[in-house]
Amino acid sequence: MTEDRTSSGRTPDPEETPRFTDKRRVDPETGEVREPTPEEAVLAEAEQVTTEAEESVVLEGLVEAQKLAAERLDELQRAQAAHYNLEQQYNAYVKRSKAEAITAHDRGVAAVAEALIPVLDDIELARRHGDLSGPFASIAEKLEGTLERFGVVRYGEAGEAFDPAVHEALMHSHAEDVTEPTVQQVLQPGYRTPDRILRAARVAVVDPEA
């Protein structure tokens, strides 16, 4: 009996012979559903286990990715909150610095003006007596003009209503021709800035007759 041999004269190894598995569930000859062979059942179960394992790995990876994304989002929100707080603190510092600078400027103007009030009183007294003339008058006008540019103004006029917030009564009397407390005479003018009274106007005030 002649044995099967390859072209090289070697007897083929049964394990090297190609094997084919018909995986069709429907028998092409009978048209009936075939029950899987034990080998096919094992392969199907192995494929299912592999698929489930792959799905489990993918699900775990998705969970880890979502967890990492949530951590990064939390870090981003914290960083944004810290930046917002820093920005608000800086804005508050700028506003506070500007307010303090304005306050310091106003205090400086007030301090200088208060120191010059005696000089301004002498200028006003000289003006009333007609002694304000020549170079002295020019210097006085420049001084008063400079103070006005910084918001320092003189106030107080005879005939205006007496206001204890801005007037200081040095003399008091009664009169029939007034209907309310009224400044009769300004003894010394007052000086003020837009924010404060540097010196109240010193006046003689009259009240209506009782």
C-alpha positions in Angstrom: 0.0 0.0 0.0 1.4 3.3 -1.0 1.7 5.9 1.7 0.9 9.6 1.2 4.0 11.6 0.9 4.7 15.3 0.1 6.6 16.3 -3.0 9.7 16.2 -0.9 9.1 12.5 -0.1 8.2 13.3 3.7 5.1 11.9 5.3 2.8 14.9 6.3 2.2 15.4 10.0 -1.5 15.2 10.8 -1.2 18.4 13.0 0.2 20.3 9.9 -2.8 19.3 7.8 -5.2 22.4 7.5 -8.4 22.0 9.5 -11.7 23.7 8.7 -14.6 24.4 11.0 -18.0 25.1 9.7 -19.4 27.8 12.0 -22.7 28.1 10.2 -25.6 27.7 12.6 -27.9 26.5 9.9 -27.1 23.3 8.2 -26.9 24.1 4.4 -28.2 20.6 3.5 -31.1 20.2 6.0 -31.8 23.9 6.7 -32.1 23.1 10.4 -30.3 24.9 13.2 -27.4 22.9 14.3 -26.4 22.5 17.9 -22.8 23.7 18.5 -20.2 21.1 19.0 -18.4 21.0 22.3 -15.5 22.6 20.6 -17.6 25.4 19.2 -19.3 25.9 22.6 -16.0 26.2 24.3 -14.8 28.7 21.7 -18.1 30.7 22.0 -17.8 30.8 25.8 -14.2 31.9 25.5 -15.2 34.6 23.1 -17.9 35.8 25.4 -15.5 35.8 28.4 -13.0 37.8 26.3 -15.7 40.2 25.2 -16.9 40.7 28.7 -13.3 41.2 29.9 -12.7 43.8 27.2 -15.9 45.6 28.1 -14.9 45.5 31.7 -11.5 47.0 30.9 -13.1 49.7 28.8 -15.7 50.5 31.5 -13.0 50.7 34.1 -10.9 53.0 31.8 -14.0 55.2 31.3 -14.6 55.4 35.0 -11.0 56.4 35.6 -11.2 58.9 32.8 -14.3 60.4 34.3 -12.8 60.5 37.7 -9.6 62.2 36.3 -11.7 64.7 34.4 -13.7 65.5 37.5 -10.5 66.1 39.5 -9.1 68.3 36.8 -12.3 70.3 36.6 -12.3 70.8 40.4 -8.7 71.9 40.2 -9.6 74.4 37.4 -12.5 75.8 39.4 -10.4 76.2 42.5 -7.7 78.0 40.4 -10.3 80.2 38.9 -11.8 81.0 42.3 -8.3 81.8 43.6 -7.7 84.1 40.6 -11.0 85.8 41.2 -10.3 86.4 44.8 -6.9 87.8 44.0 -8.4 90.1 41.3 -11.0 91.3 43.8 -8.4 92.0 46.4 -6.3 93.9 43.9 -9.3 96.0 42.8 -10.1 96.7 46.4 -6.5 97.7 47.1 -6.5 100.1 44.1 -9.8 101.7 45.2 -8.5 102.0 48.7 -5.2 103.5 47.6 -7.0 106.0 45.4 -9.4 106.9 48.2 -6.5 107.2 50.7 -4.5 109.4 48.2 -7.5 111.7 47.8 -8.0 111.9 51.6 -4.3 112.6 52.1 -4.5 115.4 49.5 -7.6 116.9 51.1 -5.9 116.8 54.6 -2.8 118.5 53.1 -4.8 121.2 51.5 -6.8 121.7 54.7 -3.7 121.8 56.9 -2.0 124.5 54.6 -5.3 126.5 54.4 -5.8 126.4 58.2 -2.2 127.6 58.7 -2.8 130.6 56.3 -6.1 131.6 57.8 -4.5 134.3 60.0 -2.8 135.7 56.9 -6.2 135.6 55.0 -7.8 137.5 58.0 -5.2 140.2 57.7 -5.7 140.5 54.0 -9.5 140.8 54.4 -9.1 143.3 57.2 -6.8 145.4 55.0 -9.3 145.2 52.2 -12.1 146.5 54.4 -10.0 149.4 55.5 -8.8 150.2 52.0 -5.2 149.4 52.8 -5.0 146.6 50.2 -3.1 148.2 47.3 0.1 148.1 45.3 2.2 145.0 45.2 0.7 143.7 48.4 -2.8 143.6 46.6 -1.3 141.6 43.7 0.3 139.0 46.1 -2.9 138.7 48.1 -5.0 138.1 45.0 -2.5 135.4 43.8 -2.6 133.7 47.2 -6.4 133.7 47.4 -6.6 132.5 43.7 -4.3 129.6 44.5 -6.3 128.5 47.5 -9.5 128.7 45.4 -8.0 126.4 42.8 -7.5 123.8 45.6 -11.2 124.3 46.7 -10.6 126.6 49.6 -13.3 129.4 49.6 -14.2 132.2 51.9 -17.9 132.4 52.9 -20.2 134.5 55.2 -22.5 137.4 54.2 -24.7 139.7 56.2 -28.3 139.0 55.7 -28.0 135.2 55.1 -29.8 132.8 57.4 -27.9 131.8 60.5 -26.8 128.1 60.3 -25.0 126.8 63.5 -23.3 124.2 61.3 -21.3 126.9 59.4 -21.7 130.0 61.6 -20.3 130.8 65.0 -22.3 133.5 66.9 -20.1 135.9 68.7 -22.9 138.5 69.3 -26.6 138.1 69.6 -29.6 140.5 69.6 -33.2 140.8 68.5 -34.8 142.8 65.7 -38.3 143.4 64.4 -37.4 143.3 60.7 -36.3 139.6 60.6 -38.4 136.5 60.6 -35.7 133.9 61.4 -32.2 133.9 63.0 -30.2 136.1 60.6 -26.5 137.1 60.2 -26.4 140.8 60.9 -22.7 141.2 60.6 -19.7 139.1 59.6 -17.0 139.7 62.2 -14.6 137.2 60.6 -15.3 135.3 57.4 -15.4 131.5 57.4 -13.3 129.2 55.2 -14.1 125.8 53.9 -13.3 123.1 51.3 -15.9 121.0 49.6 -15.6 118.4 52.4 -15.0 120.3 55.6 -15.4 123.6 57.4 -11.9 124.9 58.1 -13.2 127.7 60.3 -16.8 128.7 60.9 -17.8 132.2 60.0 -17.9 134.4 63.1 -20.9 136.5 63.1 -23.4 138.8 65.0 -26.8 137.2 64.7 -30.3 138.7 65.3 -33.4 136.8 66.2 -37.0 137.9 65.6 -38.7 139.8 68.5 -40.6 137.4 70.7 
